Amino acid sequence: MLNCDRELLNSIDFEKGKGLVPVVVQDEKSGSVLMVAYANREALEKTIETGYAHYYSRSRQKIWKKGETSGNVQKVKRILLDCDSDTLLYVVEQEGVACHTGEYSCFFRTLAEREDE
Amino acid sequence: MLNCDRELLNSIDFEKGKGLVPVVVQDEKSGSVLMVAYANREALEKTIETGYAHYYSRSRQKIWKKGETSGNVQKVKRILLDCDSDTLLYVVEQEGVACHTGEYSCFFRTLAEREDE
């Protein structure tokens, strides 16, 4: 269970994304960005109630608890809301790995890089 | 100018988001998540060509260079692609602040927090 600012919760703009907001997930210790998923209001409420990250699957069209089958759960330490009230940041303690490929973070492929540094 | 893996670039799934992918922006030094914006292929190509972050504005429906008017540009050090090939991570050196409110990061409001720690 997380302590929640209900006024701030009610200010979230779910409409812009047709009921969903993107959620950036960051590892509390390393600061690594682990993944991006989506939440509707219900998934966010379940995250706040249980203290574990829940999302909304756009392909399966249902709420899912991260790690429910794999065991790779995310204990949520803090949830931040951005200035536009349309994006969330979950700061988590990751059990196991975040990526379904077995990598720790979903961002493990370098697309482009600055040469001179 | 960034060195780019063109094969990986061509594998990006822009279709899922109707031509756009979300871009998480992370500060290279502090590891802070600064903001989330959106890019189409052209905005990404401009970012790679110039080495400075470009996005696509959904409200104004055009490409914009971050900091073009404010001076708060983002020098891009590295671009990562996630496992699903539908989300980007720009690792940047932020000039000034990232948020239009004057805060360093757009994620400056705490929505919920774990009590016991």
gemmi code that builds the backbone of each chain (N, CA, C; Angstrom):
import gemmi

chains = {
    "A": [
        ("MET", (0.844, -1.198, 0.000), (0.000, 0.000, 0.000), (0.878, 1.247, 0.000)),
        ("LEU", (0.572, 2.139, -0.937), (1.322, 3.384, -1.022), (0.452, 4.537, -0.523)),
        ("ASN", (1.085, 5.495, 0.129), (0.382, 6.735, 0.477), (0.184, 7.533, -0.788)),
        ("CYS", (-1.044, 7.954, -1.029), (-1.356, 8.581, -2.301), (-1.982, 9.961, -2.143)),
        ("ASP", (-1.579, 10.864, -2.999), (-2.182, 12.190, -3.078), (-3.398, 12.073, -3.998)),
        ("ARG", (-4.579, 11.909, -3.393), (-5.786, 11.632, -4.194), (-6.159, 12.781, -5.125)),
        ("GLU", (-5.862, 13.979, -4.707), (-6.175, 15.146, -5.550), (-5.344, 15.084, -6.840)),
        ("LEU", (-4.076, 14.745, -6.666), (-3.178, 14.623, -7.818), (-3.646, 13.454, -8.703)),
        ("LEU", (-4.063, 12.370, -8.054), (-4.568, 11.197, -8.794), (-5.753, 11.585, -9.683)),
        ("ASN", (-6.641, 12.386, -9.136), (-7.825, 12.791, -9.895), (-7.515, 13.785, -11.016)),
        ("SER", (-6.313, 14.339, -10.966), (-5.934, 15.315, -11.997), (-5.275, 14.657, -13.213)),
        ("ILE", (-5.031, 13.349, -13.144), (-4.341, 12.669, -14.259), (-5.196, 12.698, -15.525)),
        ("ASP", (-4.565, 13.053, -16.623), (-5.254, 13.165, -17.897), (-5.211, 11.810, -18.628)),
        ("PHE", (-6.203, 10.968, -18.319), (-6.274, 9.667, -18.996), (-6.918, 9.810, -20.380)),
        ("GLU", (-7.644, 10.893, -20.586), (-8.398, 11.069, -21.836), (-7.498, 11.162, -23.067)),
        ("LYS", (-6.405, 11.903, -22.907), (-5.509, 12.148, -24.046), (-5.071, 10.841, -24.729)),
        ("GLY", (-4.813, 9.823, -23.898), (-4.374, 8.536, -24.425), (-5.489, 7.499, -24.430)),
        ("LYS", (-6.713, 7.950, -24.589), (-7.884, 7.046, -24.659), (-7.948, 6.088, -23.473)),
        ("GLY", (-7.777, 6.667, -22.289), (-7.888, 5.868, -21.062), (-6.562, 5.346, -20.534)),
        ("LEU", (-5.491, 5.538, -21.313), (-4.181, 5.020, -20.893), (-3.140, 6.129, -20.778)),
        ("VAL", (-2.206, 5.933, -19.859), (-1.026, 6.803, -19.798), (0.225, 5.921, -19.876)),
        ("PRO", (1.278, 6.416, -20.520), (2.532, 5.655, -20.517), (3.171, 5.712, -19.124)),
        ("VAL", (3.811, 4.620, -18.764), (4.506, 4.533, -17.477), (5.977, 4.198, -17.733)),
        ("VAL", (6.855, 5.093, -17.336), (8.290, 4.815, -17.393), (8.656, 4.121, -16.097)),
        ("VAL", (9.446, 3.067, -16.181), (9.820, 2.320, -14.983), (11.325, 2.443, -14.775)),
        ("GLN", (11.679, 2.941, -13.597), (13.096, 3.181, -13.287), (13.514, 2.384, -12.065)),
        ("ASP", (14.681, 1.794, -12.147), (15.252, 1.042, -11.038), (15.743, 2.022, -9.966)),
        ("GLU", (15.275, 1.832, -8.739), (15.623, 2.792, -7.684), (17.129, 2.864, -7.422)),
        ("LYS", (17.773, 1.692, -7.366), (19.187, 1.675, -6.988), (20.111, 2.173, -8.093)),
        ("SER", (19.985, 1.580, -9.280), (20.923, 1.911, -10.365), (20.501, 3.144, -11.144)),
        ("GLY", (19.213, 3.497, -11.082), (18.724, 4.611, -11.891), (18.424, 4.210, -13.324)),
        ("SER", (18.680, 2.944, -13.665), (18.414, 2.469, -15.032), (16.942, 2.576, -15.393)),
        ("VAL", (16.675, 2.959, -16.638), (15.316, 2.898, -17.153), (15.087, 1.452, -17.589)),
        ("LEU", (14.096, 0.808, -16.984), (13.888, -0.627, -17.203), (12.940, -0.936, -18.354)),
        ("MET", (11.869, -0.189, -18.470), (10.846, -0.480, -19.476), (9.853, 0.675, -19.540)),
        ("VAL", (8.998, 0.616, -20.550), (7.847, 1.505, -20.633), (6.623, 0.623, -20.851)),
        ("ALA", (5.583, 0.841, -20.055), (4.333, 0.107, -20.225), (3.195, 1.121, -20.138)),
        ("TYR", (1.959, 0.631, -20.076), (0.805, 1.548, -20.035), (-0.090, 1.208, -18.852)),
        ("ALA", (-0.743, 2.226, -18.309), (-1.685, 1.990, -17.210), (-2.994, 2.722, -17.485)),
        ("ASN", (-4.101, 2.091, -17.117), (-5.368, 2.815, -17.032), (-5.580, 3.126, -15.548)),
        ("ARG", (-6.680, 3.740, -15.230), (-6.883, 4.141, -13.840), (-6.915, 2.921, -12.917)),
        ("GLU", (-7.536, 1.844, -13.363), (-7.634, 0.629, -12.542), (-6.255, 0.026, -12.254)),
        ("ALA", (-5.404, -0.019, -13.271), (-4.052, -0.574, -13.073), (-3.272, 0.279, -12.084)),
        ("LEU", (-3.438, 1.585, -12.184), (-2.757, 2.489, -11.262), (-3.282, 2.299, -9.838)),
        ("GLU", (-4.591, 2.181, -9.685), (-5.195, 1.968, -8.359), (-4.694, 0.656, -7.745)),
        ("LYS", (-4.585, -0.384, -8.568), (-4.086, -1.678, -8.050), (-2.626, -1.567, -7.618)),
        ("THR", (-1.868, -0.774, -8.355), (-0.462, -0.558, -7.999), (-0.374, 0.148, -6.646)),
        ("ILE", (-1.202, 1.149, -6.462), (-1.206, 1.914, -5.209), (-1.700, 1.045, -4.037)),
        ("GLU", (-2.741, 0.249, -4.282), (-3.307, -0.629, -3.246), (-2.346, -1.719, -2.793)),
        ("THR", (-1.678, -2.352, -3.798), (-0.854, -3.531, -3.495), (0.619, -3.193, -3.282)),
        ("GLY", (1.067, -2.058, -3.825), (2.484, -1.719, -3.742), (3.327, -2.410, -4.794)),
        ("TYR", (2.659, -3.150, -5.697), (3.380, -3.831, -6.783), (2.851, -3.359, -8.139)),
        ("ALA", (3.766, -3.232, -9.098), (3.429, -2.644, -10.394), (2.409, -3.463, -11.174)),
        ("HIS", (1.332, -2.783, -11.558), (0.315, -3.341, -12.454), (0.228, -2.443, -13.681)),
        ("TYR", (-0.082, -3.062, -14.823), (-0.190, -2.317, -16.072), (-1.442, -2.764, -16.818)),
        ("TYR", (-1.697, -2.083, -17.939), (-2.779, -2.501, -18.820), (-2.149, -2.971, -20.120)),
        ("SER", (-2.438, -4.199, -20.498), (-1.901, -4.750, -21.748), (-2.788, -4.321, -22.901)),
        ("ARG", (-2.208, -3.575, -23.841), (-2.968, -3.114, -25.002), (-3.310, -4.266, -25.938)),
        ("SER", (-2.432, -5.260, -26.028), (-2.717, -6.383, -26.929), (-3.735, -7.347, -26.319)),
        ("ARG", (-3.601, -7.639, -25.042), (-4.533, -8.577, -24.397), (-5.757, -7.852, -23.814)),
        ("GLN", (-5.689, -6.533, -23.827), (-6.770, -5.699, -23.305), (-7.212, -6.081, -21.894)),
        ("LYS", (-6.226, -6.231, -21.021), (-6.550, -6.456, -19.618), (-5.405, -6.032, -18.695)),
        ("ILE", (-5.756, -5.893, -17.417), (-4.778, -5.530, -16.396), (-3.838, -6.714, -16.168)),
        ("TRP", (-2.570, -6.438, -15.981), (-1.645, -7.503, -15.595), (-0.713, -7.012, -14.506)),
        ("LYS", (-0.370, -7.960, -13.630), (0.622, -7.655, -12.607), (1.970, -8.086, -13.153)),
        ("LYS", (2.905, -7.169, -13.208), (4.252, -7.493, -13.682), (4.837, -8.603, -12.804)),
        ("GLY", (5.298, -9.675, -13.450), (5.939, -10.767, -12.723), (4.981, -11.800, -12.189)),
        ("GLU", (3.713, -11.691, -12.552), (2.719, -12.632, -12.009), (3.074, -14.087, -12.347)),
        ("THR", (3.545, -14.316, -13.562), (3.941, -15.682, -13.922), (5.450, -15.891, -13.776)),
        ("SER", (6.248, -14.888, -14.130), (7.712, -15.043, -14.096), (8.309, -14.893, -12.709)),
        ("GLY", (7.584, -14.235, -11.826), (8.145, -13.945, -10.502), (8.950, -12.648, -10.476)),
        ("ASN", (9.141, -12.054, -11.643), (9.934, -10.825, -11.718), (9.086, -9.588, -11.394)),
        ("VAL", (8.639, -9.561, -10.138), (7.756, -8.479, -9.705), (8.525, -7.168, -9.494)),
        ("GLN", (7.766, -6.094, -9.454), (8.349, -4.770, -9.217), (7.693, -4.154, -7.987)),
        ("LYS", (8.480, -4.031, -6.916), (8.011, -3.387, -5.696), (8.129, -1.884, -5.916)),
        ("VAL", (7.008, -1.195, -5.856), (7.011, 0.229, -6.190), (7.337, 1.079, -4.965)),
        ("LYS", (8.337, 1.915, -5.094), (8.770, 2.777, -4.002), (8.118, 4.147, -4.071)),
        ("ARG", (7.899, 4.612, -5.307), (7.435, 5.976, -5.498), (6.813, 6.088, -6.875)),
        ("ILE", (5.764, 6.871, -6.990), (5.170, 7.149, -8.301), (5.166, 8.655, -8.500)),
        ("LEU", (5.717, 9.091, -9.620), (5.774, 10.516, -9.939), (4.886, 10.801, -11.145)),
        ("LEU", (4.339, 12.002, -11.183), (3.470, 12.430, -12.284), (4.160, 13.597, -12.982)),
        ("ASP", (4.124, 13.604, -14.309), (4.831, 14.681, -15.018), (4.018, 15.973, -15.056)),
        ("CYS", (4.637, 17.026, -15.550), (4.052, 18.377, -15.552), (2.748, 18.464, -16.337)),
        ("ASP", (2.616, 17.629, -17.388), (1.402, 17.646, -18.209), (0.324, 16.706, -17.659)),
        ("SER", (0.621, 16.005, -16.584), (-0.313, 15.068, -15.958), (-0.767, 13.951, -16.900)),
        ("ASP", (0.119, 13.573, -17.834), (-0.257, 12.495, -18.757), (0.782, 11.387, -18.872)),
        ("THR", (1.763, 11.382, -17.975), (2.789, 10.341, -17.978), (3.218, 10.061, -16.540)),
        ("LEU", (3.404, 8.768, -16.232), (3.818, 8.368, -14.888), (5.230, 7.813, -14.884)),
        ("LEU", (5.865, 7.910, -13.726), (7.170, 7.285, -13.510), (7.063, 6.426, -12.259)),
        ("TYR", (7.250, 5.106, -12.432), (7.290, 4.202, -11.278), (8.763, 3.995, -10.918)),
        ("VAL", (9.130, 4.313, -9.697), (10.482, 4.027, -9.215), (10.380, 2.725, -8.424)),
        ("VAL", (11.106, 1.706, -8.860), (10.869, 0.352, -8.337), (12.129, -0.364, -7.859)),
        ("GLU", (11.848, -1.409, -7.091), (12.867, -2.385, -6.743), (12.514, -3.591, -7.608)),
        ("GLN", (13.374, -3.915, -8.574), (13.086, -4.989, -9.524), (13.551, -6.337, -8.977)),
        ("GLU", (12.626, -7.283, -8.933), (12.987, -8.665, -8.596), (13.416, -9.333, -9.898)),
        ("GLY", (14.559, -10.015, -9.908), (15.024, -10.676, -11.131), (15.323, -9.662, -12.221)),
        ("VAL", (14.745, -9.852, -13.398), (14.994, -8.954, -14.533), (13.684, -8.337, -14.996)),
        ("ALA", (13.782, -7.209, -15.698), (12.564, -6.537, -16.173), (12.128, -7.030, -17.555)),
        ("CYS", (13.088, -7.452, -18.373), (12.771, -7.759, -19.777), (12.453, -9.240, -19.989)),
        ("HIS", (11.468, -9.489, -20.857), (11.069, -10.877, -21.148), (12.168, -11.647, -21.890)),
        ("THR", (13.169, -10.928, -22.428), (14.272, -11.599, -23.131), (15.320, -12.134, -22.144)),
        ("GLY", (15.192, -11.741, -20.876), (16.183, -12.157, -19.881), (17.195, -11.059, -19.574)),
        ("GLU", (17.159, -9.978, -20.370), (18.033, -8.824, -20.083), (17.462, -8.079, -18.879)),
        ("TYR", (18.314, -7.376, -18.161), (17.843, -6.661, -16.973), (16.882, -5.535, -17.362)),
        ("SER", (17.284, -4.752, -18.370), (16.438, -3.664, -18.870), (15.975, -3.991, -20.287)),
        ("CYS", (14.793, -3.483, -20.652), (14.319, -3.655, -22.030), (15.128, -2.819, -23.018)),
        ("PHE", (15.858, -1.814, -22.505), (16.661, -0.941, -23.375), (18.101, -1.440, -23.408)),
        ("PHE", (18.331, -2.533, -24.121), (19.674, -3.120, -24.147), (20.329, -3.016, -25.519)),
        ("ARG", (19.642, -2.386, -26.479), (20.200, -2.260, -27.826), (20.503, -0.800, -28.152)),
        ("THR", (21.734, -0.542, -28.568), (22.146, 0.816, -28.927), (21.824, 1.074, -30.390)),
        ("LEU", (20.960, 2.068, -30.609), (20.568, 2.435, -31.967), (21.561, 3.432, -32.550)),
        ("ALA", (22.026, 4.360, -31.743), (22.938, 5.405, -32.218), (23.760, 5.924, -31.051)),
        ("GLU", (24.938, 6.417, -31.392), (25.875, 6.836, -30.348), (26.767, 7.964, -30.869)),
        ("ARG", (27.094, 8.887, -29.990), (27.995, 9.991, -30.329), (29.406, 9.442, -30.440)),
        ("GLU", (30.094, 9.842, -31.495), (31.402, 9.276, -31.781), (32.514, 9.859, -30.922)),
        ("ASP", (32.429, 11.171, -30.728), (33.565, 11.888, -30.150), (33.730, 11.740, -28.637)),
        ("GLU", (32.925, 10.883, -28.002), (33.061, 10.756, -26.552), (32.954, 9.303, -26.117)),
    ],
    "B": [
        ("MET", (26.222, 14.754, -35.099), (26.022, 13.523, -35.884), (26.322, 12.299, -35.015)),
        ("LEU", (25.367, 11.390, -35.006), (25.550, 10.161, -34.230), (25.808, 8.995, -35.177)),
        ("ASN", (26.661, 8.079, -34.741), (26.819, 6.826, -35.492), (25.573, 5.993, -35.281)),
        ("CYS", (24.998, 5.518, -36.366), (23.706, 4.850, -36.267), (23.718, 3.455, -36.879)),
        ("ASP", (23.053, 2.546, -36.221), (22.852, 1.191, -36.728), (21.606, 1.242, -37.627)),
        ("ARG", (21.807, 1.392, -38.927), (20.698, 1.604, -39.871), (19.738, 0.414, -39.911)),
        ("GLU", (20.255, -0.774, -39.727), (19.399, -1.959, -39.737), (18.410, -1.905, -38.562)),
        ("LEU", (18.937, -1.512, -37.413), (18.100, -1.384, -36.215), (17.085, -0.255, -36.428)),
        ("LEU", (17.534, 0.827, -37.049), (16.651, 1.966, -37.335), (15.459, 1.517, -38.185)),
        ("ASN", (15.749, 0.693, -39.181), (14.682, 0.228, -40.080), (13.743, -0.775, -39.411)),
        ("SER", (14.152, -1.291, -38.274), (13.324, -2.285, -37.577), (12.338, -1.637, -36.597)),
        ("ILE", (12.429, -0.318, -36.418), (11.550, 0.354, -35.443), (10.091, 0.266, -35.883)),
        ("ASP", (9.247, -0.090, -34.951), (7.819, -0.259, -35.223), (7.090, 1.075, -34.994)),
        ("PHE", (7.058, 1.891, -36.053), (6.349, 3.170, -35.950), (4.845, 2.970, -36.146)),
        ("GLU", (4.460, 1.859, -36.739), (3.052, 1.624, -37.087), (2.154, 1.531, -35.855)),
        ("LYS", (2.649, 0.825, -34.841), (1.839, 0.584, -33.643), (1.283, 1.891, -33.067)),
        ("GLY", (2.106, 2.948, -33.097), (1.697, 4.243, -32.547), (1.311, 5.231, -33.637)),
        ("LYS", (0.814, 4.717, -34.757), (0.382, 5.585, -35.881), (1.465, 6.566, -36.297)),
        ("GLY", (2.659, 6.039, -36.479), (3.763, 6.864, -36.968), (4.649, 7.437, -35.875)),
        ("LEU", (4.231, 7.260, -34.620), (5.002, 7.837, -33.510), (5.466, 6.765, -32.520)),
        ("VAL", (6.611, 7.021, -31.913), (7.058, 6.197, -30.778), (7.312, 7.118, -29.592)),
        ("PRO", (7.032, 6.644, -28.368), (7.390, 7.446, -27.198), (8.911, 7.445, -26.998)),
        ("VAL", (9.405, 8.576, -26.520), (10.838, 8.718, -26.244), (11.019, 9.096, -24.778)),
        ("VAL", (11.685, 8.239, -24.030), (12.046, 8.563, -22.651), (13.376, 9.302, -22.714)),
        ("VAL", (13.496, 10.385, -21.955), (14.722, 11.166, -21.981), (15.382, 11.105, -20.612)),
        ("GLN", (16.627, 10.653, -20.600), (17.349, 10.465, -19.336), (18.613, 11.316, -19.326)),
        ("ASP", (18.866, 11.934, -18.200), (20.077, 12.730, -18.005), (21.269, 11.791, -17.845)),
        ("GLU", (22.291, 12.012, -18.656), (23.433, 11.086, -18.622), (24.136, 11.068, -17.266)),
        ("LYS", (24.342, 12.248, -16.706), (25.133, 12.333, -15.464), (24.367, 11.838, -14.241)),
        ("SER", (23.177, 12.384, -14.017), (22.439, 12.067, -12.793), (21.606, 10.799, -12.918)),
        ("GLY", (21.305, 10.391, -14.149), (20.415, 9.250, -14.350), (18.944, 9.621, -14.216)),
        ("SER", (18.641, 10.873, -13.905), (17.245, 11.309, -13.765), (16.470, 11.151, -15.065)),
        ("VAL", (15.203, 10.724, -14.924), (14.305, 10.728, -16.072), (13.779, 12.155, -16.197)),
        ("LEU", (14.031, 12.780, -17.335), (13.720, 14.201, -17.500), (12.334, 14.454, -18.070)),
        ("MET", (11.921, 13.645, -19.033), (10.643, 13.880, -19.714), (10.321, 12.701, -20.616)),
        ("VAL", (9.116, 12.702, -21.140), (8.723, 11.763, -22.197), (8.116, 12.599, -23.316)),
        ("ALA", (8.581, 12.350, -24.541), (8.021, 13.049, -25.697), (7.795, 11.998, -26.794)),
        ("TYR", (7.475, 12.442, -27.995), (7.197, 11.503, -29.083), (8.043, 11.843, -30.300)),
        ("ALA", (8.405, 10.820, -31.068), (9.163, 11.044, -32.302), (8.537, 10.268, -33.447)),
        ("ASN", (8.529, 10.873, -34.616), (8.257, 10.110, -35.830), (9.627, 9.815, -36.474)),
        ("ARG", (9.615, 9.170, -37.614), (10.899, 8.801, -38.223), (11.735, 10.052, -38.541)),
        ("GLU", (11.088, 11.083, -39.029), (11.805, 12.305, -39.402), (12.468, 12.974, -38.189)),
        ("ALA", (11.758, 13.032, -37.078), (12.325, 13.635, -35.856), (13.539, 12.829, -35.379)),
        ("LEU", (13.425, 11.516, -35.487), (14.539, 10.652, -35.089), (15.733, 10.865, -36.015)),
        ("GLU", (15.476, 10.934, -37.324), (16.559, 11.154, -38.296), (17.251, 12.498, -38.029)),
        ("LYS", (16.469, 13.527, -37.700), (17.059, 14.849, -37.410), (17.911, 14.806, -36.153)),
        ("THR", (17.456, 14.024, -35.184), (18.221, 13.866, -33.946), (19.568, 13.201, -34.248)),
        ("ILE", (19.531, 12.183, -35.076), (20.757, 11.447, -35.425), (21.688, 12.334, -36.258)),
        ("GLU", (21.133, 13.084, -37.206), (21.925, 13.964, -38.082), (22.593, 15.098, -37.323)),
        ("THR", (21.814, 15.718, -36.411), (22.313, 16.927, -35.744), (22.959, 16.649, -34.392)),
        ("GLY", (22.613, 15.522, -33.778), (23.124, 15.222, -32.445), (22.339, 15.930, -31.345)),
        ("TYR", (21.261, 16.624, -31.708), (20.421, 17.314, -30.720), (18.985, 16.782, -30.808)),
        ("ALA", (18.345, 16.654, -29.650), (17.024, 16.019, -29.567), (15.954, 16.785, -30.340)),
        ("HIS", (15.273, 16.064, -31.223), (14.111, 16.564, -31.953), (12.945, 15.633, -31.644)),
        ("TYR", (11.744, 16.208, -31.597), (10.541, 15.423, -31.313), (9.445, 15.808, -32.292)),
        ("TYR", (8.327, 15.099, -32.183), (7.151, 15.453, -32.965), (6.072, 15.916, -31.993)),
        ("SER", (5.587, 17.121, -32.190), (4.532, 17.643, -31.317), (3.179, 17.157, -31.809)),
        ("ARG", (2.477, 16.424, -30.941), (1.159, 15.907, -31.315), (0.128, 17.024, -31.387)),
        ("SER", (0.270, 18.048, -30.550), (-0.717, 19.131, -30.581), (-0.477, 20.074, -31.772)),
        ("ARG", (0.798, 20.405, -32.013), (1.100, 21.324, -33.115), (1.310, 20.574, -34.445)),
        ("GLN", (1.381, 19.249, -34.351), (1.577, 18.397, -35.531), (2.785, 18.802, -36.373)),
        ("LYS", (3.892, 19.014, -35.678), (5.124, 19.261, -36.425), (6.354, 18.903, -35.597)),
        ("ILE", (7.475, 18.793, -36.320), (8.755, 18.493, -35.683), (9.214, 19.709, -34.884)),
        ("TRP", (9.772, 19.476, -33.721), (10.379, 20.580, -32.989), (11.720, 20.144, -32.413)),
        ("LYS", (12.633, 21.124, -32.367), (13.917, 20.882, -31.719), (13.778, 21.346, -30.279)),
        ("LYS", (14.040, 20.467, -29.352), (13.979, 20.826, -27.932), (14.946, 21.974, -27.657)),
        ("GLY", (14.430, 23.040, -27.047), (15.281, 24.166, -26.687), (15.468, 25.189, -27.784)),
        ("GLU", (14.748, 25.029, -28.892), (14.939, 25.949, -30.027), (14.673, 27.393, -29.618)),
        ("THR", (13.637, 27.606, -28.803), (13.370, 28.979, -28.367), (13.949, 29.252, -26.979)),
        ("SER", (13.894, 28.275, -26.079), (14.342, 28.481, -24.693), (15.861, 28.385, -24.532)),
        ("GLY", (16.520, 27.723, -25.481), (17.954, 27.485, -25.329), (18.268, 26.227, -24.533)),
        ("ASN", (17.221, 25.602, -23.985), (17.429, 24.396, -23.175), (17.531, 23.146, -24.053)),
        ("VAL", (18.583, 23.114, -24.850), (18.780, 22.013, -25.796), (19.254, 20.738, -25.098)),
        ("GLN", (19.098, 19.632, -25.793), (19.540, 18.337, -25.274), (20.548, 17.736, -26.250)),
        ("LYS", (21.792, 17.670, -25.815), (22.848, 17.046, -26.621), (22.723, 15.537, -26.412)),
        ("VAL", (22.474, 14.817, -27.476), (22.204, 13.384, -27.337), (23.496, 12.580, -27.370)),
        ("LYS", (23.691, 11.783, -26.346), (24.892, 10.969, -26.255), (24.671, 9.569, -26.818)),
        ("ARG", (23.459, 9.063, -26.650), (23.195, 7.671, -27.011), (21.698, 7.516, -27.177)),
        ("ILE", (21.301, 6.691, -28.132), (19.883, 6.362, -28.296), (19.741, 4.846, -28.197)),
        ("LEU", (18.847, 4.407, -27.320), (18.614, 2.976, -27.146), (17.208, 2.629, -27.616)),
        ("LEU", (17.054, 1.401, -28.112), (15.761, 0.911, -28.592), (15.339, -0.243, -27.695)),
        ("ASP", (14.059, -0.285, -27.334), (13.627, -1.350, -26.416), (13.393, -2.671, -27.153)),
        ("CYS", (13.133, -3.704, -26.387), (13.011, -5.074, -26.913), (11.874, -5.227, -27.916)),
        ("ASP", (10.808, -4.432, -27.753), (9.666, -4.507, -28.668), (9.832, -3.589, -29.873)),
        ("SER", (10.917, -2.862, -29.923), (11.205, -1.932, -31.032), (10.135, -0.864, -31.210)),
        ("ASP", (9.489, -0.488, -30.105), (8.465, 0.553, -30.214), (8.637, 1.695, -29.214)),
        ("THR", (9.776, 1.761, -28.554), (10.048, 2.846, -27.595), (11.537, 3.184, -27.625)),
        ("LEU", (11.841, 4.476, -27.566), (13.235, 4.920, -27.589), (13.643, 5.532, -26.253)),
        ("LEU", (14.926, 5.476, -25.985), (15.511, 6.152, -24.822), (16.643, 7.039, -25.321)),
        ("TYR", (16.489, 8.355, -25.132), (17.571, 9.290, -25.460), (18.340, 9.549, -24.170)),
        ("VAL", (19.632, 9.279, -24.174), (20.486, 9.633, -23.035), (21.165, 10.943, -23.409)),
        ("VAL", (20.925, 11.984, -22.603), (21.311, 13.336, -23.023), (22.106, 14.116, -21.986)),
        ("GLU", (22.731, 15.167, -22.507), (23.330, 16.192, -21.659), (22.362, 17.362, -21.772)),
        ("GLN", (21.693, 17.686, -20.666), (20.659, 18.728, -20.676), (21.274, 20.103, -20.442)),
        ("GLU", (21.011, 21.007, -21.346), (21.392, 22.420, -21.146), (20.259, 23.066, -20.368)),
        ("GLY", (20.548, 23.785, -19.283), (19.494, 24.433, -18.495), (18.593, 23.393, -17.866)),
        ("VAL", (17.293, 23.541, -18.060), (16.322, 22.613, -17.466), (15.503, 21.945, -18.567)),
        ("ALA", (14.895, 20.795, -18.229), (14.102, 20.070, -19.227), (12.650, 20.526, -19.253)),
        ("CYS", (12.132, 20.949, -18.106), (10.689, 21.206, -17.999), (10.336, 22.668, -18.274)),
        ("HIS", (9.211, 22.865, -18.942), (8.770, 24.225, -19.277), (8.354, 25.024, -18.037)),
        ("THR", (8.181, 24.332, -16.886), (7.812, 25.018, -15.646), (9.037, 25.619, -14.952)),
        ("GLY", (10.227, 25.251, -15.445), (11.453, 25.722, -14.816), (12.094, 24.672, -13.918)),
        ("GLU", (11.356, 23.562, -13.680), (11.929, 22.452, -12.910), (12.946, 21.724, -13.799)),
        ("TYR", (13.907, 21.064, -13.170), (14.926, 20.368, -13.957), (14.313, 19.200, -14.734)),
        ("SER", (13.492, 18.401, -14.040), (12.802, 17.272, -14.671), (11.304, 17.542, -14.686)),
        ("CYS", (10.609, 16.995, -15.688), (9.144, 17.118, -15.739), (8.478, 16.280, -14.645)),
        ("PHE", (9.213, 15.325, -14.074), (8.650, 14.458, -13.027), (9.029, 15.005, -11.650)),
        ("PHE", (8.383, 16.080, -11.246), (8.749, 16.713, -9.974), (7.632, 16.607, -8.944)),
        ("ARG", (6.530, 15.924, -9.291), (5.418, 15.784, -8.349), (5.245, 14.334, -7.927)),
        ("THR", (5.213, 14.104, -6.625), (5.051, 12.755, -6.095), (3.568, 12.448, -5.948)),
        ("LEU", (3.136, 11.418, -6.686), (1.734, 10.996, -6.649), (1.500, 10.028, -5.494)),
        ("ALA", (2.449, 9.129, -5.277), (2.298, 8.106, -4.234), (3.676, 7.652, -3.784)),
        ("GLU", (3.726, 7.184, -2.543), (5.005, 6.837, -1.951), (4.826, 5.731, -0.921)),
        ("ARG", (5.789, 4.827, -0.840), (5.766, 3.755, 0.148), (6.056, 4.345, 1.521)),
        ("GLU", (5.270, 3.946, 2.501), (5.372, 4.560, 3.817), (6.548, 4.017, 4.639)),
        ("ASP", (6.739, 2.712, 4.520), (7.646, 2.046, 5.452), (9.132, 2.246, 5.148)),
        ("GLU", (9.467, 3.067, 4.176), (10.883, 3.238, 3.859), (11.220, 4.692, 3.569)),
    ],
}
model = gemmi.Model(1)
for chain_id, residues in chains.items():
    chain = gemmi.Chain(chain_id)
    for i, (resn, *xyz) in enumerate(residues, 1):
        res = gemmi.Residue()
        res.name, res.seqid = resn, gemmi.SeqId(i, " ")
        for name, pos in zip(("N", "CA", "C"), xyz):
            atom = gemmi.Atom()
            atom.name, atom.element = name, gemmi.Element(name[0])
            atom.pos, atom.b_iso = gemmi.Position(*pos), 0.0
            res.add_atom(atom)
        chain.add_residue(res)
    model.add_chain(chain)
structure = gemmi.Structure()
structure.add_model(model)
structure.setup_entities()
